[in-house]
Structures are given as structure tokens and as C-alpha cells.
């Protein structure tokens, strides 16, 4: 979430006054109620995160400017609602809303203290421990060596290359570099291709951690909006011409969060666009194996099959097998792999050997394992969609053909409010604004279906209660409070 202040930080009186804007209603006499309503809106919109320390009453009174009596009365009202907490000698800070909004903390959710709907990450596949046991017997042969493999273990690189070949893209092990997850792979690609101030084309919406990675190297994301049917290829071509990005980051297979997939014809067109602009494409295939309606090997060929010299492909074991393995990879031309390895030595000297051996063991029986994974995810997807139709009928969504989540369009711009209030019902959500290069998407919410079916059913029931309470909450003064939109 793109907060106006960092969680746990302190906001000055001047800055809080600027966020509040024109908070007073015209002709109103109850200024404290207006002020309380305006601060409440900032909390529910996620612009004043829980834990934010508030300025002293005298400082805020000078900044607005109003009397200290009014400040005290407003804060007292917010304390009664549970939105502000105070302690003598420690000041006041923002806390989460509770019963005053008509929301009552619910009982633990089927034994879970908090269900994590913010991460689209399934648990480990069955048989993972057996793979570790098999590897343990072969580990002594590795212990006699130094354990540093900048490219990755040859057996794993060969197995990954074979998966690409099965999808119609002949690949040799020297075109693979093993990384510590896909996020590490993206960091290496960004380090190789970009510098501070360079532009990076991204989809809008996009994967939040990728956006964070781009910003962390002081690059500038250039968003191109997704359409209701997928990618705006003419828009991408125009952005290439006008913004001249140094690279593009794209998720073409079950895009995160929309779950769209670019077909073969679209990939060929995208390849032509990239060639004309000479812009490298970093394509994230983290969920390519999670085709829930068909055979992943029968899907469109990898993007590198259309423009191999311009495409760097990222892969990962995190979604298909288990995030705890922390094993990813990059597929590129041998020349680019050589440059990536040279870049890598400034960051690390290779990924963990045992986890690489485990993944190589899993890939030896990948078809059976992944067939079971896809069948379970398809069932959980259908459970989630059925629950949404029953408990959140006002929300709209399309059936994802693959991936791990449903991208829901809400009936109002309430995504952040739903995420805040849902915590009181034992559900952690990522609001839509998290998926925008510059925020926004308050009418959207990503809902993963990685939890067991019974947890999904109960979670969606509670989401229905949250949606109803957010839509129906009427706190005195809130409807008339005027708060600037960030």
C-alpha cells in the first residue's frame, strides 16, 4: 500500500493538516465532529496506517489552526471508537477500528488466528519431505566440493531446460541461471538492464513486489493499462516510442492480478513491437505451470520462442511447488546469462545447494505432482467463486483460467476500507492500490484461492459481512467530511 506516512512513523502537525484539507463542513457548528470524521476517513482509506504517531494536541491546534479544546474533543471521540489509542508519556497513535463501526472481532477462523489473503502462495505440495529424504542420501557427494555455483547445479539446469523444450522452446543448460527465487531473478535483470532514472514499462495493474523492485533501483515504472480482455498492444507500442523504456516487465501467463493470458497471435505481435523498439522484455512465468483449464504444455509457446534475443524469462518453484524452497531461475541467451553471472557476483555467489537438489528431484516427477496441484487449485477456485456469488453478489469478476487468484471489481471505491476492516474478521487482504504503479484501483481486490475449501467458504462469508458493514456504515459526520484524494 502506498501510505502517506510509513507504518509506525510520526506525522507532523503540518503534514496532517495538509492531508485533512478542507475538513470543516460549511455552516457546521460541531467542529470536533467534523475533524474526527476527517481523520476517520484518512484511517479507513489507508492514508493514516495503524501505528502512526499523531502530533501533540498543541502542535495540531497550531497547524490547523483551531482551539486545543476542539482537538481534544475530536481525539476523545476517536478514542471511544478505537481508532486512536493513547498512553500517558507516549502520546497518541492510530489503531484499527473496532466495534464502533458496527464490526465485532470474530472468533478465530477455523483454527487460524489470521487468514492470509494478501499472499497468493499455496502450501507445499505433498511429497516434498520425500524429496528431501531422497536428496539427503545423495548429499555426501556435494559435501566434498565448495558449494558455490554461480550458474546453479547442472542437474537442475538440465531439468529446467527440458521443461522449456517440452513447451516448444529448445533450451540448453547454459541458457539457465538458478537464482534464489523469481524476485532475486528480477533484481538481477534490473541490475543488468537499468540504472537510476531509467524507465521500465509495466502492466497496470501489476505484481506489487515487482513494482517495489523497480523502484528500489531508482528506476521509474511506466504503466500501460490492461484492458478488459488483456493487453493493450498498441498502447505498449506507443509507450515504447514515447517513453523509451530500458526494459519491460510483463506477466503473460495468468497475469498477476488479472489472470489474463496472451495468446500466440498476441505474442507474435508483441515480439514485432519489441524488435522495432529494440526493448528487452523481462517475462515472468512464475505461474505458467498452473493452467487450471488445460494442459500447460499445450498453451502458447514461451515468449522467447518469438524473440529469443530480446527476452529474459523468469521462473520459480514458489507457486508450483513451495515458496519455502526459494529457488528460481532465468532463461536467456548464453551471452546474457554470462553477463548476469558477472552481475550476480556483486550480490551473491549462488543459491542454496540442498534446495536446488530438492527441486531437481521434484522435477523428475513434475507432471504427476503438478497435475494434482492444478486439480486442487481448480476446486478451490470454484469454491471461492461460488462463495463470492452467494455472499458478495454485488462484486463482479471473471473466471480465471489459471494462476492463483480472482481479480474482483467492487461496487464502490472501498478496497482499502475493506482491507482495513477485514482484519477485525481475521482476514488479511492486499487492497487494490497495492497493484497500481502509482496507487489507485480502489474498486478492485485480489482474492487468492490457495486456502483449503472450508477456510475459503468461511472467509468469503466474512468478507460479505465486511462488504456490507463498509457499504452500510454511517458514522456521524463521515458522509459530509471532505478529504482530498491522494
C-alpha positions, 0 to 999 in steps of 0.5 A: 500500500502506498501510505502517506506516512510509513507504518509506525512513523510520526506525522507532523502537525503540518503534514496532517493538516495538509492531508485533512484539507478542507475538513470543516463542513460549511455552516457546521457548528460541531467542529470536533465532529467534523475533524474526527470524521476527517481523520476517520476517513484518512484511517479507513482509506489507508492514508493514516496506517495503524501505528502512526504517531499523531502530533501533540494536541498543541502542535495540531491546534497550531497547524490547523489552526483551531482551539486545543479544546476542539482537538481534544474533543475530536481525539476523545471521540476517536478514542471511544471508537478505537481508532486512536489509542493513547498512553500517558508519556507516549502520546497518541497513535492510530489503531484499527477500528473496532466495534464502533463501526458496527464490526465485532472481532470474530472468533478465530477462523477455523483454527487460524488466528489470521487468514492470509489473503494478501499472499497468493502462495499455496502450501507445499505440495505433498511429497516434498519431505520425500524429496528431501529424504531422497536428496539427503542420501545423495548429499555426501557427494556435494559435501566434498566440493565448495558449494558455490555455483554461480550458474546453479547445479547442472542437474537442475539446469538440465531439468529446467531446460527440458521443461522449456523444450517440452513447451516448444522452446529448445533450451540448453543448460547454459541458457539457465541461471538458478537464482534464489527465487523469481524476485532475486531473478528480477533484481538481477535483470534490473541490475543488468538492464537499468540504472537510476532514472531509467524507465521500465514499462509495466502492466497496470495493474501489476505484481506489487513486489515487482513494482517495489523492485523497480523502484528500489533501483531508482528506476521509474515504472511506466504503466500501460493499462490492461484492458478488459480482455488483456493487453493493450498492444498498441498502447505498449507500442506507443509507450515504447516510442514515447517513453523509451523504456530500458526494459519491460516487465510483463506477466503473460501467463495468468497475469498477476492480478488479472489472470489474463493470458496472451495468446500466440497471435498476441505474442507474435505481435508483441515480439514485432513491437519489441524488435522495432523498439529494440526493448528487452522484455523481462517475462515472468512465468512464475505461474505458467505451470498452473493452467487450471483449464488445460494442459500447460504444455499445450498453451502458447509457446514461451515468449522467447520462442518469438524473440529469443534475443530480446527476452529474459524469462523468469521462473520459480518453484514458489507457486508450483511447488513451495515458496519455502524452497526459494529457488528460481531461475532465468532463461536467456541467451548464453551471452546474457546469462554470462553477463548476469553471472558477472552481475550476480557476483556483486550480490551473491555467489549462488543459491542454496545447494540442498534446495536446488537438489530438492527441486531437481528431484521434484522435477523428475516427477513434475507432471504427476505432482503438478497435475494434482496441484492444478486439480486442487487449485481448480476446486478451490477456485470454484469454491471461492467463486461460488462463495463470492456469488452467494455472499458478495453478489454485488462484486463482479469478476471473471473466471480465471483460467489459471494462476492463483487468484480472482481479480474482483471489481467492487461496487464502490471505491472501498478496497482499502476500507475493506482491507482495513476492516477485514482484519477485525474478521481475521482476514488479511487482504492486499487492497487494490492500490497495492497493484497500481504503479502509482496507487489507485484501483480502489474498486478492485481486490485480489482474492487468492484461492490457495486456502483449503475449501472450508477456510475459503467458504468461511472467509468469503462469508466474512468478507460479505459481512465486511462488504456490507458493514463498509457499504452500510456504515454511517458514522456521524459526520463521515458522509459530509467530511471532505478529504482530498484524494491522494 
